[in-house]
Amino acid sequence: MSDILLNAGTGEVEVVEFIVKDKHYAINVLKIKGIVTIDEVVPLPNSKEEIAGLTNVRGEMDIVIDLSYALYGVHTVDYKKALGLLCEFNGTKVVFLVDQVNGIRRIGWNDIKQTTNVKQDTLSVGSLMIDETIIILLDFESITIKAGIGNMWDATDEGDGVYVPRNENIILVEDSRAIREMLRCVLEEAGYHNIKQFENGQQAKDYIFDIKNNYGAKFRQKVDLVVTDIEMPILDGYSLTRSIKEDDILRELPVVIFSSLISEELEHKGKEIGADAQLSKPSMKELVKVISMFFGN
């Protein structure tokens, strides 16, 4: 494993570049468990159109998503010997069909441009230009959510029947519009309405440090806790966390990392930079519990 994968907060990331319908896309290498060749796909009755079916991968039955349909509404003609990216999202392993894999690229988060001017959901979290080629970073979590795959993002169990409004100020940093909206709804259902949302780590960092410059050690008047994703354009969640924890004043600000990248293998990365808690998506119920714990509720 390369140093870039071992050290958090470097501002760099390695992505796998692949092609679908002659267009270039990318995914964080940490999200890929393998590149597989499909032998057979068994259709699932009454499933979403983007779900090709089930396939046998290393003795396990995994769901296959046809990225050609998810992105362009055009089915892959022949699944036999098709190429797939084996990933795990929302507690379920998924194979994403692609046409070609070009290899691994090392890039800086600040090289990624965010599609902030596009109001509708584009299924992308950003784009970058390499050697005159535009590469789109896909929002794979939103793709799986739309397909109804995995352990869905439930806010509560049956609920305890008690609603208590909270006064704490929470900063929410998440580049996926769909997930950001779900998180906001979940937190509001739990009583947290003072939520400031940001699409990337740089926006959040600028806001937090502006508060520090204006309020100093009394910054808690404006912000009590940060919830951040890891993968984001311009500035990633690890770098955001590191900047907070290395500041003499802000280091007491609790930071909760909430990302699909969190695993036993990678949890040490968040600990290295001082994250107060790390949770794997889609554990929203657990996220609410952890936030309440920090506030003594």
C-alpha positions as CSV (number, residue, x, y, z in Angstrom):
1,M,0.0,0.0,0.0
2,S,1.4,3.4,-1.0
3,D,2.2,6.2,1.4
4,I,-0.7,8.2,0.0
5,L,-3.1,5.5,1.2
6,L,-1.4,5.2,4.6
7,N,-1.1,8.9,5.5
8,A,-4.2,11.0,6.1
9,G,-4.5,14.6,5.3
10,T,-2.0,14.7,2.5
11,G,-4.4,16.5,0.2
12,E,-3.9,13.8,-2.4
13,V,-5.8,10.7,-3.5
14,E,-5.4,7.8,-5.8
15,V,-8.3,7.0,-8.2
16,V,-9.0,4.3,-10.7
17,E,-9.8,5.7,-14.1
18,F,-12.3,3.8,-16.2
19,I,-14.4,4.3,-19.4
20,V,-18.2,3.9,-20.0
21,K,-19.5,4.8,-23.4
22,D,-16.2,6.4,-24.5
23,K,-16.4,8.8,-21.5
24,H,-13.8,8.8,-18.7
25,Y,-14.8,8.4,-15.0
26,A,-13.0,7.8,-11.8
27,I,-13.5,6.2,-8.3
28,N,-11.3,6.3,-5.2
29,V,-9.0,3.3,-5.2
30,L,-9.9,2.6,-1.6
31,K,-13.5,1.8,-2.6
32,I,-12.5,-0.9,-5.0
33,K,-12.2,-4.5,-3.7
34,G,-11.2,-5.8,-7.1
35,I,-11.6,-5.7,-10.8
36,V,-13.5,-8.8,-12.0
37,T,-14.6,-10.4,-15.3
38,I,-18.3,-11.4,-15.4
39,D,-19.1,-14.9,-16.5
40,E,-22.9,-14.8,-16.1
41,V,-25.5,-12.4,-14.9
42,V,-28.8,-13.8,-13.6
43,P,-31.6,-11.2,-13.9
44,L,-33.6,-10.2,-10.8
45,P,-37.4,-10.0,-11.3
46,N,-39.0,-6.5,-10.8
47,S,-35.6,-4.9,-10.0
48,K,-34.6,-1.3,-11.0
49,E,-33.5,-0.9,-14.7
50,E,-29.9,-0.2,-13.7
51,I,-29.7,-3.5,-11.8
52,A,-28.5,-6.1,-14.3
53,G,-28.9,-8.9,-11.8
54,L,-26.7,-11.2,-9.7
55,T,-23.3,-12.7,-10.5
56,N,-20.9,-15.1,-8.9
57,V,-17.8,-13.4,-7.6
58,R,-15.3,-15.6,-5.7
59,G,-18.1,-17.8,-4.5
60,E,-20.5,-15.0,-3.4
61,M,-23.6,-13.7,-5.1
62,D,-23.2,-10.0,-5.8
63,I,-25.5,-7.4,-7.3
64,V,-24.5,-6.0,-10.7
65,I,-25.2,-2.4,-11.7
66,D,-25.0,-1.5,-15.4
67,L,-23.3,1.9,-15.3
68,S,-24.2,2.3,-19.0
69,Y,-27.9,2.3,-18.1
70,A,-27.4,4.3,-14.8
71,L,-25.6,7.1,-16.7
72,Y,-27.1,7.0,-20.2
73,G,-30.2,4.9,-20.1
74,V,-28.7,2.3,-22.5
75,H,-28.3,-1.3,-21.4
76,T,-25.1,-3.2,-22.0
77,V,-25.8,-5.6,-24.8
78,D,-23.8,-8.6,-23.6
79,Y,-22.8,-9.3,-20.0
80,K,-20.6,-12.3,-20.9
81,K,-17.0,-11.5,-20.1
82,A,-17.9,-7.9,-19.2
83,L,-15.6,-6.0,-16.9
84,G,-16.7,-4.9,-13.5
85,L,-15.5,-2.9,-10.5
86,L,-16.2,-4.8,-7.3
87,C,-17.1,-2.3,-4.5
88,E,-19.0,-2.3,-1.2
89,F,-21.6,0.3,-0.4
90,N,-24.3,0.6,2.2
91,G,-23.3,-2.8,3.6
92,T,-23.7,-4.6,0.3
93,K,-21.1,-5.7,-2.3
94,V,-21.8,-4.3,-5.8
95,V,-20.2,-4.9,-9.2
96,F,-20.3,-1.9,-11.5
97,L,-20.1,-2.8,-15.2
98,V,-17.5,-0.7,-17.1
99,D,-16.1,-0.9,-20.6
100,Q,-12.5,-0.4,-19.8
101,V,-10.1,0.3,-16.9
102,N,-7.2,2.6,-17.7
103,G,-5.3,2.4,-14.4
104,I,-4.6,4.4,-11.3
105,R,-4.1,8.1,-11.2
106,R,-2.6,10.2,-8.3
107,I,-4.3,13.5,-8.0
108,G,-4.8,16.4,-5.5
109,W,-8.2,17.1,-4.1
110,N,-7.7,20.7,-5.1
111,D,-7.5,19.5,-8.8
112,I,-11.1,18.4,-8.6
113,K,-13.7,21.0,-9.7
114,Q,-17.1,20.8,-8.2
115,T,-20.2,21.0,-10.3
116,T,-21.9,23.5,-8.1
117,N,-23.7,25.4,-10.8
118,V,-25.8,22.3,-11.9
119,K,-29.0,22.2,-9.8
120,Q,-30.2,18.7,-10.7
121,D,-28.5,15.6,-9.4
122,T,-25.8,14.7,-12.0
123,L,-24.5,11.6,-10.2
124,S,-21.1,13.3,-10.0
125,V,-19.1,14.8,-7.2
126,G,-16.7,16.7,-9.4
127,S,-14.4,16.6,-12.4
128,L,-10.8,17.1,-13.4
129,M,-8.7,17.5,-16.5
130,I,-5.7,15.3,-17.1
131,D,-3.8,15.4,-20.4
132,E,-6.7,17.3,-22.0
133,T,-9.1,14.6,-21.0
134,I,-12.1,15.4,-18.8
135,I,-12.6,12.8,-16.0
136,I,-15.8,12.7,-14.0
137,L,-15.8,11.5,-10.4
138,L,-19.0,9.6,-10.0
139,D,-21.2,9.7,-6.9
140,F,-21.4,5.9,-6.5
141,E,-23.3,6.2,-3.2
142,S,-26.2,8.1,-4.8
143,I,-26.2,5.5,-7.7
144,T,-26.6,2.7,-5.2
145,I,-29.2,4.6,-3.2
146,K,-31.3,5.3,-6.4
147,A,-31.1,1.6,-7.2
148,G,-32.4,0.7,-3.7
149,I,-29.4,-1.4,-2.8
150,G,-28.0,-2.2,0.6
151,N,-28.9,-1.2,4.1
152,M,-31.0,1.9,3.5
153,W,-30.5,5.2,5.3
154,D,-33.1,4.9,8.0
155,A,-33.0,7.8,10.5
156,T,-34.4,5.9,13.5
157,D,-35.7,2.5,14.6
158,E,-39.3,2.7,15.7
159,G,-38.4,5.9,17.5
160,D,-38.7,6.6,21.2
161,G,-41.7,8.8,20.7
162,V,-39.9,11.8,22.2
163,Y,-38.9,14.9,20.3
164,V,-36.6,17.3,22.0
165,P,-35.4,20.4,20.2
166,R,-31.6,21.0,20.5
167,N,-29.8,24.3,20.4
168,E,-26.3,23.0,19.4
169,N,-24.8,24.3,16.1
170,I,-23.6,21.6,13.8
171,I,-21.5,21.9,10.6
172,L,-22.3,19.3,8.0
173,V,-19.7,18.8,5.2
174,E,-20.8,16.4,2.4
175,D,-20.3,16.8,-1.3
176,S,-23.2,14.5,-2.4
177,R,-26.4,16.6,-2.6
178,A,-28.6,13.5,-2.0
179,I,-26.8,12.3,1.0
180,R,-26.4,15.8,2.4
181,E,-30.2,16.3,2.2
182,M,-30.8,12.9,3.9
183,L,-28.4,13.8,6.7
184,R,-30.1,17.1,7.2
185,C,-33.5,15.5,7.5
186,V,-32.2,12.9,9.9
187,L,-30.6,15.5,12.2
188,E,-33.7,17.6,12.1
189,E,-35.8,14.6,13.1
190,A,-33.5,14.2,16.0
191,G,-34.1,17.8,17.1
192,Y,-31.0,19.4,15.6
193,H,-32.1,22.4,13.5
194,N,-29.0,24.7,13.7
195,I,-27.2,23.0,10.8
196,K,-24.8,24.8,8.5
197,Q,-24.1,22.8,5.3
198,F,-21.1,22.8,3.0
199,E,-20.2,21.0,-0.2
200,N,-16.5,20.6,0.4
201,G,-13.9,20.9,3.1
202,Q,-12.5,24.2,2.0
203,Q,-15.8,26.0,2.4
204,A,-16.2,24.5,5.9
205,K,-12.6,25.4,6.8
206,D,-13.0,29.0,5.7
207,Y,-16.2,29.3,7.7
208,I,-14.8,27.7,10.9
209,F,-11.6,29.7,10.8
210,D,-13.6,32.9,10.2
211,I,-15.5,32.1,13.4
212,K,-12.3,31.5,15.3
213,N,-10.9,34.8,14.1
214,N,-14.0,36.6,15.3
215,Y,-14.8,34.8,18.5
216,G,-11.4,33.3,19.5
217,A,-11.8,30.8,22.4
218,K,-15.5,31.5,22.5
219,F,-16.0,29.9,19.0
220,R,-18.6,27.5,20.6
221,Q,-21.1,30.3,20.4
222,K,-21.3,29.5,16.7
223,V,-20.2,25.9,16.2
224,D,-20.4,22.9,18.5
225,L,-19.5,20.0,16.3
226,V,-18.4,19.1,12.7
227,V,-19.7,16.1,10.7
228,T,-17.6,15.5,7.6
229,D,-17.3,13.1,4.7
230,I,-13.8,12.1,3.6
231,E,-14.0,12.3,-0.2
232,M,-14.7,15.9,-1.3
233,P,-13.4,18.2,-4.1
234,I,-10.9,21.0,-3.3
235,L,-10.3,19.9,0.4
236,D,-11.0,16.4,1.7
237,G,-12.3,15.5,5.1
238,Y,-9.0,14.3,6.5
239,S,-7.3,17.6,5.6
240,L,-10.2,19.5,7.1
241,T,-9.9,17.5,10.3
242,R,-6.2,17.9,10.5
243,S,-6.4,21.7,10.1
244,I,-8.9,21.8,13.0
245,K,-7.0,19.5,15.3
246,E,-3.6,21.2,14.7
247,D,-5.1,24.6,15.7
248,D,-4.4,25.7,19.3
249,I,-7.9,27.1,19.7
250,L,-10.1,24.8,17.5
251,R,-8.6,21.5,18.6
252,E,-11.3,21.2,21.2
253,L,-14.0,21.2,18.5
254,P,-15.4,17.7,18.1
255,V,-15.1,16.2,14.6
256,V,-17.0,13.2,13.5
257,I,-16.0,11.6,10.2
258,F,-18.9,9.9,8.5
259,S,-17.8,8.1,5.3
260,S,-18.2,4.9,3.3
261,L,-14.4,4.6,3.5
262,I,-14.4,3.9,7.2
263,S,-13.4,0.3,8.0
264,E,-11.3,-1.5,10.5
265,E,-8.4,-1.5,8.1
266,L,-8.5,2.3,7.5
267,E,-9.8,3.6,10.9
268,H,-6.2,4.4,12.0
269,K,-6.1,7.2,9.4
270,G,-8.7,9.2,11.2
271,K,-7.1,8.5,14.6
272,E,-3.8,9.8,13.3
273,I,-5.3,13.2,12.7
274,G,-7.3,13.4,15.9
275,A,-10.9,12.7,14.7
276,D,-13.1,12.3,17.7
277,A,-15.3,9.6,16.2
278,Q,-15.5,7.7,12.9
279,L,-18.6,6.1,11.5
280,S,-19.3,4.2,8.3
281,K,-22.2,5.1,6.1
282,P,-25.1,4.4,6.2
283,S,-25.2,4.2,10.0
284,M,-27.3,7.3,10.5
285,K,-28.9,6.0,13.7
286,E,-25.5,5.5,15.2
287,L,-24.4,9.0,14.0
288,V,-27.3,10.6,15.9
289,K,-26.3,8.6,19.0
290,V,-22.7,9.7,18.8
291,I,-23.6,13.4,18.3
292,S,-26.0,13.2,21.3
293,M,-23.2,11.7,23.3
294,F,-20.9,14.6,22.6
295,F,-23.7,17.0,23.8
296,G,-24.4,14.9,26.9
297,N,-27.9,13.9,25.8
